[in-house]
């Protein structure tokens, strides 16, 4: 359910939010900290900056490692963008997006 909400927010708003909150955490840092790999994937595929550092000089992958969140670490190590990026970022409903 959370993934559906994140996708809807991204589609309805401006490009993915890379704003920093308390201690310099972004949405990507928070998702990595809470081991929400499905949300990490959506954020990365929507253009979240994996290189932003928090106040502790950590990128999201470092946060995932600190909390022992291996699934998030593995995804952030590979950071592959899939067809989901097309669905979210497509300026028009192209044939590729409609076939997914």
C-alpha positions in Angstrom: 0.0 0.0 0.0 2.8 2.4 0.9 4.4 2.0 -2.5 1.1 3.0 -4.2 0.9 6.1 -2.2 4.6 7.0 -2.9 4.0 6.5 -6.7 0.9 8.7 -6.6 2.6 11.5 -4.7 5.5 11.4 -7.2 3.2 11.5 -10.2 1.2 14.4 -8.8 4.1 16.5 -7.6 7.2 18.0 -9.0 10.3 15.8 -9.4 11.1 13.6 -6.5 11.8 15.5 -3.3 15.5 15.6 -2.4 14.8 18.0 0.5 16.6 17.3 3.7 14.8 17.0 7.1 16.1 16.6 10.6 19.8 15.5 10.6 19.9 16.0 6.8 17.8 12.9 6.0 16.0 12.7 2.7 13.0 10.4 1.9 15.6 8.0 0.5 17.6 8.0 3.8 14.4 7.4 5.8 13.3 4.5 3.5 16.8 2.9 3.8 16.7 3.3 7.6 13.4 1.6 7.9 14.3 -1.2 5.4 11.5 -0.3 3.0 13.3 -1.6 -0.1 10.1 -1.2 -2.3 10.0 2.5 -1.5 13.8 2.9 -2.0 13.3 1.4 -5.4 10.5 3.8 -6.3 12.4 6.8 -5.1 15.6 5.9 -6.9 13.7 5.1 -10.1 12.0 8.4 -9.8 15.3 10.3 -9.6 16.1 10.5 -5.9 19.8 11.5 -5.5 21.6 8.5 -4.0 24.7 10.7 -3.4 23.1 13.2 -1.0 24.7 13.0 2.5 23.0 13.5 5.8 24.5 15.4 8.8 26.6 12.3 9.6 28.2 12.3 6.1 26.2 9.2 5.1 24.5 8.4 1.9 21.3 6.3 2.0 23.3 3.1 1.4 25.4 3.9 4.5 22.3 4.3 6.5 21.0 1.0 5.3 24.3 -0.6 6.3 24.3 1.0 9.7 20.9 -0.5 10.4 21.8 -3.9 8.9 19.2 -3.6 6.1 20.8 -5.9 3.5 18.0 -5.7 0.9 18.2 -1.9 0.7 22.0 -2.1 0.7 22.0 -4.6 -2.2 19.5 -2.5 -4.2 21.4 0.7 -3.6 24.7 -1.0 -4.6 23.1 -2.0 -8.0 20.7 1.0 -8.4 19.2 -0.4 -11.5 16.4 1.6 -13.1 13.5 -0.6 -14.3 10.4 -0.1 -16.3 8.8 1.5 -13.2 10.9 4.7 -14.1 9.1 4.9 -17.4 5.6 4.6 -15.8 6.4 7.4 -13.3 8.4 9.7 -15.5 6.6 9.3 -18.8 5.4 12.7 -20.1 2.7 10.9 -22.0 1.2 7.5 -21.9 3.5 5.9 -24.5 3.1 2.4 -25.9 5.8 1.0 -23.5 4.1 2.4 -20.4 0.7 1.1 -21.5 2.1 -2.4 -22.1 3.5 -2.7 -18.6 
